[in-house]
Amino acid sequence: MIERDFVSRSKLEYQIQEFISENLKGVGLSHSKLQRTPLGEKIIIYAARPGLIIGGGGTNIKKLTKQLKKKFNLENPQIEINEIQDVNLIAAVVAERIASSLEKFGIMRFKGVGHKAMVDVIGSGGQGIEILISGKIPSARAKTWRFYQGYIKKCGDAALNLVDTAYTVAKLKSGIVGIKVSIMPPDCKLPDKVTFKVLEPVVEEPPKAESEAIQKEIEAKTGEALSQPENQETKEAPVKKRARKKAAEK
């Protein structure tokens, strides 16, 4: 029963995310999360343009809340919008920007659009980016164009969990064009990256008993060294007196 509950929650979250992505176009939508609170369901939307989601006087967000409540049978849905700090590092936003540029300028400028997207991502600190544009570009025969820059993982656990990947389509006169964007973020820590640290030499202090014995030995040696000149002076003093007496008698 617990497994079914987890599966149903994940399925509901995915369906809500798909519904939001279909209804919110041109807002720089990244992703959404579903959280359950004592007051009801809380939906967090990450987007680059929160003002377009809210609308004038909150009309758009009220309309979206009603649609979510009716379609998914939510008791009291609450929508929270978080603004994305750097839009050039979000694959979904970059893919949406490429699609809108292709729909606006046409297929003849697709190379410039792809290179500009790569420059923006690398300039924002991304480690690597890969853009795949598939469709009837620029001729009537469908093919795939690949734009690649930097370093990016293609397989393994790092490619699945660390690389941000997004898919979208652009509706052109020649047909539908598929766009896939994969971005490797700057704070991505790879498992095969090894760093070496230079350790400082550690000076081990002797135990307390040994240190006290060493200190006593040093004090004894210094005491003997200091006492030797005094003894020599006391031995040499009578000899000097006799020499003075003989010199005085002569």
C-alpha atoms as an extended CHARMM CRD file, in Angstrom:
* protein
*
       250  EXT
         1         1  MET       CA              0.0000000000        0.0000000000        0.0000000000  PROA      1               0.0000000000
         2         2  ILE       CA              2.8300000000        2.3950000000        0.7900000000  PROA      2               0.0000000000
         3         3  GLU       CA              4.4390000000        1.7200000000       -2.6120000000  PROA      3               0.0000000000
         4         4  ARG       CA              1.1640000000        2.4410000000       -4.3850000000  PROA      4               0.0000000000
         5         5  ASP       CA              0.8340000000        5.7190000000       -2.4850000000  PROA      5               0.0000000000
         6         6  PHE       CA              4.3220000000        6.8130000000       -3.5670000000  PROA      6               0.0000000000
         7         7  VAL       CA              3.6270000000        5.8330000000       -7.1770000000  PROA      7               0.0000000000
         8         8  SER       CA              0.3080000000        7.6940000000       -7.2270000000  PROA      8               0.0000000000
         9         9  ARG       CA              1.9170000000       10.8400000000       -5.8000000000  PROA      9               0.0000000000
        10        10  SER       CA              4.7200000000       10.7500000000       -8.3640000000  PROA      10              0.0000000000
        11        11  LYS       CA              2.2200000000       10.1870000000      -11.1480000000  PROA      11              0.0000000000
        12        12  LEU       CA              0.0820000000       13.1120000000       -9.9810000000  PROA      12              0.0000000000
        13        13  GLU       CA              3.1390000000       15.3760000000       -9.7580000000  PROA      13              0.0000000000
        14        14  TYR       CA              4.1780000000       14.4440000000      -13.3050000000  PROA      14              0.0000000000
        15        15  GLN       CA              0.6730000000       15.0580000000      -14.6680000000  PROA      15              0.0000000000
        16        16  ILE       CA              0.5140000000       18.4600000000      -12.9820000000  PROA      16              0.0000000000
        17        17  GLN       CA              3.9260000000       19.3750000000      -14.4000000000  PROA      17              0.0000000000
        18        18  GLU       CA              2.8160000000       18.3890000000      -17.9130000000  PROA      18              0.0000000000
        19        19  PHE       CA             -0.3940000000       20.3990000000      -17.5620000000  PROA      19              0.0000000000
        20        20  ILE       CA              1.4780000000       23.4960000000      -16.3690000000  PROA      20              0.0000000000
        21        21  SER       CA              4.0520000000       23.2540000000      -19.1730000000  PROA      21              0.0000000000
        22        22  GLU       CA              1.2550000000       23.0140000000      -21.7790000000  PROA      22              0.0000000000
        23        23  ASN       CA             -0.6660000000       26.0010000000      -20.4120000000  PROA      23              0.0000000000
        24        24  LEU       CA              2.2520000000       28.3060000000      -19.5730000000  PROA      24              0.0000000000
        25        25  LYS       CA              4.0900000000       29.2230000000      -22.7560000000  PROA      25              0.0000000000
        26        26  GLY       CA              6.7290000000       31.9230000000      -23.0470000000  PROA      26              0.0000000000
        27        27  VAL       CA              7.2470000000       32.3220000000      -19.2860000000  PROA      27              0.0000000000
        28        28  GLY       CA             10.6120000000       30.5440000000      -19.1010000000  PROA      28              0.0000000000
        29        29  LEU       CA              9.2330000000       27.5650000000      -17.2100000000  PROA      29              0.0000000000
        30        30  SER       CA             11.8430000000       25.2630000000      -15.6930000000  PROA      30              0.0000000000
        31        31  HSD       CA              9.9340000000       22.7050000000      -13.6190000000  PROA      31              0.0000000000
        32        32  SER       CA              7.3700000000       22.3800000000      -10.8500000000  PROA      32              0.0000000000
        33        33  LYS       CA              7.1000000000       20.5130000000       -7.5580000000  PROA      33              0.0000000000
        34        34  LEU       CA              4.1450000000       19.2050000000       -5.5610000000  PROA      34              0.0000000000
        35        35  GLN       CA              4.2090000000       19.3470000000       -1.7590000000  PROA      35              0.0000000000
        36        36  ARG       CA              1.5150000000       18.2140000000        0.6490000000  PROA      36              0.0000000000
        37        37  THR       CA              0.7920000000       20.5190000000        3.5970000000  PROA      37              0.0000000000
        38        38  PRO       CA             -1.8260000000       20.4470000000        6.3750000000  PROA      38              0.0000000000
        39        39  LEU       CA             -3.7440000000       23.1860000000        4.5240000000  PROA      39              0.0000000000
        40        40  GLY       CA             -3.7390000000       21.3630000000        1.1850000000  PROA      40              0.0000000000
        41        41  GLU       CA             -1.4920000000       20.8580000000       -1.8400000000  PROA      41              0.0000000000
        42        42  LYS       CA              1.2870000000       23.3270000000       -2.5010000000  PROA      42              0.0000000000
        43        43  ILE       CA              2.5600000000       23.6420000000       -6.0940000000  PROA      43              0.0000000000
        44        44  ILE       CA              5.9200000000       25.3840000000       -6.5540000000  PROA      44              0.0000000000
        45        45  ILE       CA              6.5980000000       26.7070000000      -10.0760000000  PROA      45              0.0000000000
        46        46  TYR       CA             10.1310000000       27.7000000000      -11.1040000000  PROA      46              0.0000000000
        47        47  ALA       CA             10.0620000000       30.1970000000      -13.9740000000  PROA      47              0.0000000000
        48        48  ALA       CA             12.0990000000       33.0580000000      -15.4220000000  PROA      48              0.0000000000
        49        49  ARG       CA              9.1300000000       35.4420000000      -15.7430000000  PROA      49              0.0000000000
        50        50  PRO       CA              6.9040000000       35.2350000000      -12.6660000000  PROA      50              0.0000000000
        51        51  GLY       CA              4.9680000000       38.3490000000      -13.6760000000  PROA      51              0.0000000000
        52        52  LEU       CA              3.4610000000       36.6300000000      -16.7000000000  PROA      52              0.0000000000
        53        53  ILE       CA              2.2620000000       33.7310000000      -14.5650000000  PROA      53              0.0000000000
        54        54  ILE       CA              0.6210000000       36.0130000000      -12.0150000000  PROA      54              0.0000000000
        55        55  GLY       CA             -0.9440000000       38.3650000000      -14.5690000000  PROA      55              0.0000000000
        56        56  GLY       CA             -2.6300000000       41.6880000000      -13.9520000000  PROA      56              0.0000000000
        57        57  GLY       CA             -4.2020000000       41.6640000000      -10.5140000000  PROA      57              0.0000000000
        58        58  GLY       CA             -3.4860000000       37.9470000000      -10.1850000000  PROA      58              0.0000000000
        59        59  THR       CA             -5.9940000000       36.9020000000      -12.8620000000  PROA      59              0.0000000000
        60        60  ASN       CA             -3.7430000000       34.3170000000      -14.5240000000  PROA      60              0.0000000000
        61        61  ILE       CA             -2.7260000000       32.5980000000      -11.3090000000  PROA      61              0.0000000000
        62        62  LYS       CA             -6.3480000000       32.4750000000      -10.0940000000  PROA      62              0.0000000000
        63        63  LYS       CA             -7.4090000000       30.9150000000      -13.3710000000  PROA      63              0.0000000000
        64        64  LEU       CA             -4.5930000000       28.3540000000      -13.1650000000  PROA      64              0.0000000000
        65        65  THR       CA             -5.5550000000       27.4820000000       -9.5840000000  PROA      65              0.0000000000
        66        66  LYS       CA             -9.1610000000       26.8110000000      -10.5950000000  PROA      66              0.0000000000
        67        67  GLN       CA             -8.0640000000       24.6410000000      -13.5080000000  PROA      67              0.0000000000
        68        68  LEU       CA             -5.7580000000       22.5590000000      -11.3280000000  PROA      68              0.0000000000
        69        69  LYS       CA             -8.4370000000       22.1370000000       -8.6530000000  PROA      69              0.0000000000
        70        70  LYS       CA            -11.0340000000       20.9930000000      -11.1880000000  PROA      70              0.0000000000
        71        71  LYS       CA             -8.8340000000       18.7410000000      -13.3270000000  PROA      71              0.0000000000
        72        72  PHE       CA             -6.9260000000       16.8910000000      -10.5990000000  PROA      72              0.0000000000
        73        73  ASN       CA             -9.5250000000       17.0310000000       -7.7660000000  PROA      73              0.0000000000
        74        74  LEU       CA             -7.2860000000       18.9880000000       -5.4000000000  PROA      74              0.0000000000
        75        75  GLU       CA             -8.8140000000       20.2060000000       -2.1430000000  PROA      75              0.0000000000
        76        76  ASN       CA             -7.0410000000       23.5320000000       -1.6270000000  PROA      76              0.0000000000
        77        77  PRO       CA             -4.2320000000       24.0600000000       -4.1590000000  PROA      77              0.0000000000
        78        78  GLN       CA             -1.7880000000       26.8720000000       -3.3950000000  PROA      78              0.0000000000
        79        79  ILE       CA              0.6180000000       28.0570000000       -6.0840000000  PROA      79              0.0000000000
        80        80  GLU       CA              4.0160000000       29.4850000000       -5.1960000000  PROA      80              0.0000000000
        81        81  ILE       CA              6.2930000000       30.9710000000       -7.8680000000  PROA      81              0.0000000000
        82        82  ASN       CA             10.0880000000       31.0560000000       -7.5540000000  PROA      82              0.0000000000
        83        83  GLU       CA             12.1610000000       33.1180000000       -9.9560000000  PROA      83              0.0000000000
        84        84  ILE       CA             15.1430000000       31.4910000000      -11.6610000000  PROA      84              0.0000000000
        85        85  GLN       CA             18.3950000000       33.3270000000      -11.0020000000  PROA      85              0.0000000000
        86        86  ASP       CA             20.3700000000       32.3660000000      -14.1380000000  PROA      86              0.0000000000
        87        87  VAL       CA             18.1610000000       31.3710000000      -17.0640000000  PROA      87              0.0000000000
        88        88  ASN       CA             21.1340000000       30.3910000000      -19.2490000000  PROA      88              0.0000000000
        89        89  LEU       CA             21.8620000000       27.3430000000      -17.0750000000  PROA      89              0.0000000000
        90        90  ILE       CA             18.3470000000       25.8320000000      -17.2620000000  PROA      90              0.0000000000
        91        91  ALA       CA             17.9360000000       23.4330000000      -20.1790000000  PROA      91              0.0000000000
        92        92  ALA       CA             14.1570000000       23.8990000000      -20.4060000000  PROA      92              0.0000000000
        93        93  VAL       CA             14.4700000000       27.6810000000      -20.6870000000  PROA      93              0.0000000000
        94        94  VAL       CA             17.2260000000       27.4440000000      -23.3140000000  PROA      94              0.0000000000
        95        95  ALA       CA             15.1880000000       24.9370000000      -25.3590000000  PROA      95              0.0000000000
        96        96  GLU       CA             12.0950000000       27.1460000000      -25.1940000000  PROA      96              0.0000000000
        97        97  ARG       CA             14.1550000000       30.1540000000      -26.2950000000  PROA      97              0.0000000000
        98        98  ILE       CA             15.5390000000       28.2240000000      -29.2760000000  PROA      98              0.0000000000
        99        99  ALA       CA             12.0410000000       27.0980000000      -30.2810000000  PROA      99              0.0000000000
       100       100  SER       CA             10.6230000000       30.6280000000      -30.1020000000  PROA      100             0.0000000000
       101       101  SER       CA             13.5710000000       31.9730000000      -32.1280000000  PROA      101             0.0000000000
       102       102  LEU       CA             13.0280000000       29.3650000000      -34.8390000000  PROA      102             0.0000000000
       103       103  GLU       CA              9.3090000000       30.1480000000      -34.9750000000  PROA      103             0.0000000000
       104       104  LYS       CA             10.0610000000       33.8570000000      -35.1890000000  PROA      104             0.0000000000
       105       105  PHE       CA             13.0080000000       34.0050000000      -37.6310000000  PROA      105             0.0000000000
       106       106  GLY       CA             12.4770000000       30.7890000000      -39.6040000000  PROA      106             0.0000000000
       107       107  ILE       CA             14.7390000000       27.8650000000      -40.4220000000  PROA      107             0.0000000000
       108       108  MET       CA             17.3620000000       29.8230000000      -42.3650000000  PROA      108             0.0000000000
       109       109  ARG       CA             18.9150000000       31.2510000000      -39.1980000000  PROA      109             0.0000000000
       110       110  PHE       CA             18.9790000000       28.0510000000      -37.1300000000  PROA      110             0.0000000000
       111       111  LYS       CA             22.7870000000       27.9410000000      -37.0290000000  PROA      111             0.0000000000
       112       112  GLY       CA             23.0270000000       31.4220000000      -35.5740000000  PROA      112             0.0000000000
       113       113  VAL       CA             20.3740000000       30.5730000000      -32.9960000000  PROA      113             0.0000000000
       114       114  GLY       CA             22.2460000000       27.4240000000      -31.9360000000  PROA      114             0.0000000000
       115       115  HSD       CA             25.6370000000       29.1440000000      -31.6600000000  PROA      115             0.0000000000
       116       116  LYS       CA             24.1820000000       32.0550000000      -29.6830000000  PROA      116             0.0000000000
       117       117  ALA       CA             22.6130000000       29.6440000000      -27.1900000000  PROA      117             0.0000000000
       118       118  MET       CA             25.9620000000       27.8830000000      -26.7380000000  PROA      118             0.0000000000
       119       119  VAL       CA             27.8110000000       31.1670000000      -26.1600000000  PROA      119             0.0000000000
       120       120  ASP       CA             25.2510000000       32.2670000000      -23.5380000000  PROA      120             0.0000000000
       121       121  VAL       CA             25.4840000000       28.9850000000      -21.6170000000  PROA      121             0.0000000000
       122       122  ILE       CA             29.2970000000       28.8300000000      -21.6190000000  PROA      122             0.0000000000
       123       123  GLY       CA             29.4690000000       32.5240000000      -20.6980000000  PROA      123             0.0000000000
       124       124  SER       CA             27.2660000000       31.8860000000      -17.6520000000  PROA      124             0.0000000000
       125       125  GLY       CA             29.6890000000       29.2700000000      -16.3420000000  PROA      125             0.0000000000
       126       126  GLY       CA             28.2850000000       26.0400000000      -17.7720000000  PROA      126             0.0000000000
       127       127  GLN       CA             30.8210000000       23.2520000000      -18.2150000000  PROA      127             0.0000000000
       128       128  GLY       CA             29.2950000000       22.0330000000      -21.4790000000  PROA      128             0.0000000000
       129       129  ILE       CA             26.2120000000       22.1040000000      -23.6930000000  PROA      129             0.0000000000
       130       130  GLU       CA             24.7940000000       19.9520000000      -26.4750000000  PROA      130             0.0000000000
       131       131  ILE       CA             21.9160000000       21.0280000000      -28.7420000000  PROA      131             0.0000000000
       132       132  LEU       CA             20.1610000000       18.6370000000      -31.1330000000  PROA      132             0.0000000000
       133       133  ILE       CA             17.7680000000       20.1250000000      -33.6980000000  PROA      133             0.0000000000
       134       134  SER       CA             15.8890000000       17.4570000000      -35.6760000000  PROA      134             0.0000000000
       135       135  GLY       CA             13.5490000000       18.0190000000      -38.5750000000  PROA      135             0.0000000000
       136       136  LYS       CA             13.3320000000       19.3760000000      -42.1010000000  PROA      136             0.0000000000
       137       137  ILE       CA             16.1000000000       21.9250000000      -41.6360000000  PROA      137             0.0000000000
       138       138  PRO       CA             17.0780000000       23.5520000000      -43.9150000000  PROA      138             0.0000000000
       139       139  SER       CA             15.9900000000       21.3120000000      -46.7880000000  PROA      139             0.0000000000
       140       140  ALA       CA             12.9500000000       19.1110000000      -47.3490000000  PROA      140             0.0000000000
       141       141  ARG       CA             14.8050000000       16.0510000000      -46.0840000000  PROA      141             0.0000000000
       142       142  ALA       CA             14.7600000000       15.5410000000      -42.3310000000  PROA      142             0.0000000000
       143       143  LYS       CA             18.0950000000       15.3760000000      -40.5260000000  PROA      143             0.0000000000
       144       144  THR       CA             19.6450000000       16.1570000000      -37.1580000000  PROA      144             0.0000000000
       145       145  TRP       CA             22.0000000000       19.0630000000      -36.5330000000  PROA      145             0.0000000000
       146       146  ARG       CA             24.2780000000       18.8910000000      -33.5110000000  PROA      146             0.0000000000
       147       147  PHE       CA             25.7980000000       21.8770000000      -31.7130000000  PROA      147             0.0000000000
       148       148  TYR       CA             28.3590000000       21.0000000000      -29.0860000000  PROA      148             0.0000000000
       149       149  GLN       CA             30.7450000000       22.9800000000      -26.8770000000  PROA      149             0.0000000000
       150       150  GLY       CA             32.6060000000       22.3110000000      -23.6350000000  PROA      150             0.0000000000
       151       151  TYR       CA             32.6160000000       19.0910000000      -21.6310000000  PROA      151             0.0000000000
       152       152  ILE       CA             29.5030000000       17.0270000000      -20.9880000000  PROA      152             0.0000000000
       153       153  LYS       CA             28.8320000000       13.4810000000      -19.8110000000  PROA      153             0.0000000000
       154       154  LYS       CA             27.0840000000       11.2110000000      -22.3050000000  PROA      154             0.0000000000
       155       155  CYS       CA             26.5810000000        7.9960000000      -20.3340000000  PROA      155             0.0000000000
       156       156  GLY       CA             26.5480000000        6.6190000000      -16.8310000000  PROA      156             0.0000000000
       157       157  ASP       CA             25.0040000000        7.8690000000      -13.6170000000  PROA      157             0.0000000000
       158       158  ALA       CA             26.4470000000       11.3680000000      -14.1040000000  PROA      158             0.0000000000
       159       159  ALA       CA             24.6420000000       11.7430000000      -17.4470000000  PROA      159             0.0000000000
       160       160  LEU       CA             21.3110000000       10.7230000000      -15.8710000000  PROA      160             0.0000000000
       161       161  ASN       CA             21.4140000000       12.6510000000      -12.5930000000  PROA      161             0.0000000000
       162       162  LEU       CA             23.8620000000       15.5240000000      -13.0510000000  PROA      162             0.0000000000
       163       163  VAL       CA             23.2210000000       16.7140000000      -16.6120000000  PROA      163             0.0000000000
       164       164  ASP       CA             20.1210000000       18.8950000000      -17.0930000000  PROA      164             0.0000000000
       165       165  THR       CA             18.1890000000       17.7360000000      -20.1730000000  PROA      165             0.0000000000
       166       166  ALA       CA             15.0380000000       19.1770000000      -21.7390000000  PROA      166             0.0000000000
       167       167  TYR       CA             12.9160000000       18.4900000000      -24.8290000000  PROA      167             0.0000000000
       168       168  THR       CA             10.5900000000       20.7770000000      -26.7720000000  PROA      168             0.0000000000
       169       169  VAL       CA              9.1960000000       21.3000000000      -30.2810000000  PROA      169             0.0000000000
       170       170  ALA       CA              8.9570000000       24.2410000000      -32.6510000000  PROA      170             0.0000000000
       171       171  LYS       CA              5.9850000000       24.4100000000      -35.0190000000  PROA      171             0.0000000000
       172       172  LEU       CA              7.2410000000       25.7070000000      -38.3720000000  PROA      172             0.0000000000
       173       173  LYS       CA              5.7340000000       25.9050000000      -41.8450000000  PROA      173             0.0000000000
       174       174  SER       CA              7.8880000000       22.9990000000      -43.0120000000  PROA      174             0.0000000000
       175       175  GLY       CA              6.7340000000       20.8350000000      -40.0890000000  PROA      175             0.0000000000
       176       176  ILE       CA              7.4840000000       20.1650000000      -36.4640000000  PROA      176             0.0000000000
       177       177  VAL       CA             11.1160000000       20.4720000000      -35.3700000000  PROA      177             0.0000000000
       178       178  GLY       CA             12.3440000000       18.6660000000      -32.2670000000  PROA      178             0.0000000000
       179       179  ILE       CA             14.8490000000       20.3500000000      -29.9310000000  PROA      179             0.0000000000
       180       180  LYS       CA             16.8960000000       18.6360000000      -27.2550000000  PROA      180             0.0000000000
       181       181  VAL       CA             19.1850000000       20.6100000000      -24.9320000000  PROA      181             0.0000000000
       182       182  SER       CA             21.6320000000       19.0970000000      -22.4460000000  PROA      182             0.0000000000
       183       183  ILE       CA             23.5860000000       21.3580000000      -20.0710000000  PROA      183             0.0000000000
       184       184  MET       CA             26.2530000000       20.4200000000      -17.5590000000  PROA      184             0.0000000000
       185       185  PRO       CA             26.0050000000       22.9530000000      -14.6780000000  PROA      185             0.0000000000
       186       186  PRO       CA             29.1080000000       24.6290000000      -13.2210000000  PROA      186             0.0000000000
       187       187  ASP       CA             28.6480000000       23.2050000000       -9.6950000000  PROA      187             0.0000000000
       188       188  CYS       CA             28.5060000000       19.6160000000      -10.9650000000  PROA      188             0.0000000000
       189       189  LYS       CA             30.9000000000       17.3300000000       -9.0480000000  PROA      189             0.0000000000
       190       190  LEU       CA             31.9530000000       14.3590000000      -11.1600000000  PROA      190             0.0000000000
       191       191  PRO       CA             32.7700000000       11.0260000000       -9.4960000000  PROA      191             0.0000000000
       192       192  ASP       CA             35.9640000000       10.5870000000      -11.5630000000  PROA      192             0.0000000000
       193       193  LYS       CA             37.4300000000       13.9570000000      -10.5630000000  PROA      193             0.0000000000
       194       194  VAL       CA             40.2970000000       13.4830000000       -8.0880000000  PROA      194             0.0000000000
       195       195  THR       CA             42.0570000000       16.2870000000       -6.2160000000  PROA      195             0.0000000000
       196       196  PHE       CA             45.3170000000       15.9260000000       -4.2740000000  PROA      196             0.0000000000
       197       197  LYS       CA             46.0400000000       17.8150000000       -1.0770000000  PROA      197             0.0000000000
       198       198  VAL       CA             49.5400000000       18.4980000000        0.2650000000  PROA      198             0.0000000000
       199       199  LEU       CA             49.6160000000       17.6570000000        3.9500000000  PROA      199             0.0000000000
       200       200  GLU       CA             51.8880000000       19.5450000000        6.3250000000  PROA      200             0.0000000000
       201       201  PRO       CA             54.3620000000       17.4590000000        8.3760000000  PROA      201             0.0000000000
       202       202  VAL       CA             53.0280000000       16.6300000000       11.7900000000  PROA      202             0.0000000000
       203       203  VAL       CA             55.4680000000       17.0660000000       14.6810000000  PROA      203             0.0000000000
       204       204  GLU       CA             54.7050000000       14.5460000000       17.3780000000  PROA      204             0.0000000000
       205       205  GLU       CA             55.2330000000       15.8120000000       20.9000000000  PROA      205             0.0000000000
       206       206  PRO       CA             56.8950000000       13.3630000000       23.3160000000  PROA      206             0.0000000000
       207       207  PRO       CA             54.8380000000       12.0840000000       26.2150000000  PROA      207             0.0000000000
       208       208  LYS       CA             54.7260000000       14.1300000000       29.3830000000  PROA      208             0.0000000000
       209       209  ALA       CA             56.9600000000       11.7580000000       31.3560000000  PROA      209             0.0000000000
       210       210  GLU       CA             59.6400000000       11.7240000000       28.6680000000  PROA      210             0.0000000000
       211       211  SER       CA             59.4920000000       15.5050000000       28.2800000000  PROA      211             0.0000000000
       212       212  GLU       CA             59.9620000000       15.9710000000       32.0370000000  PROA      212             0.0000000000
       213       213  ALA       CA             62.9620000000       13.5930000000       32.0230000000  PROA      213             0.0000000000
       214       214  ILE       CA             64.5100000000       15.4160000000       29.0670000000  PROA      214             0.0000000000
       215       215  GLN       CA             63.9630000000       18.7610000000       30.7930000000  PROA      215             0.0000000000
       216       216  LYS       CA             65.6340000000       17.5400000000       34.0070000000  PROA      216             0.0000000000
       217       217  GLU       CA             68.5800000000       16.2060000000       32.0140000000  PROA      217             0.0000000000
       218       218  ILE       CA             68.9830000000       19.5540000000       30.2580000000  PROA      218             0.0000000000
       219       219  GLU       CA             68.7880000000       21.4220000000       33.5750000000  PROA      219             0.0000000000
       220       220  ALA       CA             71.4200000000       19.1140000000       35.0860000000  PROA      220             0.0000000000
       221       221  LYS       CA             73.8040000000       19.6680000000       32.1650000000  PROA      221             0.0000000000
       222       222  THR       CA             73.3450000000       23.4520000000       32.2650000000  PROA      222             0.0000000000
       223       223  GLY       CA             73.9270000000       23.4270000000       36.0210000000  PROA      223             0.0000000000
       224       224  GLU       CA             77.2500000000       21.5730000000       35.6080000000  PROA      224             0.0000000000
       225       225  ALA       CA             78.3390000000       23.9540000000       32.8800000000  PROA      225             0.0000000000
       226       226  LEU       CA             77.5980000000       26.9460000000       35.0660000000  PROA      226             0.0000000000
       227       227  SER       CA             79.2940000000       25.4780000000       38.1290000000  PROA      227             0.0000000000
       228       228  GLN       CA             82.5720000000       24.6120000000       36.3730000000  PROA      228             0.0000000000
       229       229  PRO       CA             83.8120000000       28.2360000000       35.9370000000  PROA      229             0.0000000000
       230       230  GLU       CA             83.0700000000       29.0260000000       39.5980000000  PROA      230             0.0000000000
       231       231  ASN       CA             85.1200000000       26.0210000000       40.7680000000  PROA      231             0.0000000000
       232       232  GLN       CA             88.0380000000       27.0390000000       38.5400000000  PROA      232             0.0000000000
       233       233  GLU       CA             87.9640000000       30.5540000000       39.9660000000  PROA      233             0.0000000000
       234       234  THR       CA             88.0520000000       29.2010000000       43.5590000000  PROA      234             0.0000000000
       235       235  LYS       CA             90.9890000000       26.8970000000       42.7000000000  PROA      235             0.0000000000
       236       236  GLU       CA             92.9280000000       29.6330000000       40.9210000000  PROA      236             0.0000000000
       237       237  ALA       CA             92.3940000000       32.2360000000       43.6860000000  PROA      237             0.0000000000
       238       238  PRO       CA             95.0410000000       30.8400000000       46.2440000000  PROA      238             0.0000000000
       239       239  VAL       CA             97.6390000000       30.4830000000       43.4880000000  PROA      239             0.0000000000
       240       240  LYS       CA             97.2640000000       34.1360000000       42.5620000000  PROA      240             0.0000000000
       241       241  LYS       CA             97.5790000000       35.1870000000       46.2350000000  PROA      241             0.0000000000
       242       242  ARG       CA            100.8600000000       33.2830000000       46.7320000000  PROA      242             0.0000000000
       243       243  ALA       CA            102.2610000000       34.8090000000       43.5420000000  PROA      243             0.0000000000
       244       244  ARG       CA            101.3990000000       38.2720000000       44.8370000000  PROA      244             0.0000000000
       245       245  LYS       CA            103.0540000000       37.5720000000       48.2190000000  PROA      245             0.0000000000
       246       246  LYS       CA            106.2740000000       36.3750000000       46.5700000000  PROA      246             0.0000000000
       247       247  ALA       CA            106.3060000000       39.4200000000       44.3460000000  PROA      247             0.0000000000
       248       248  ALA       CA            105.8220000000       41.6640000000       47.3860000000  PROA      248             0.0000000000
       249       249  GLU       CA            108.6240000000       39.9700000000       49.3660000000  PROA      249             0.0000000000
       250       250  LYS       CA            111.0770000000       40.4100000000       46.5360000000  PROA      250             0.0000000000
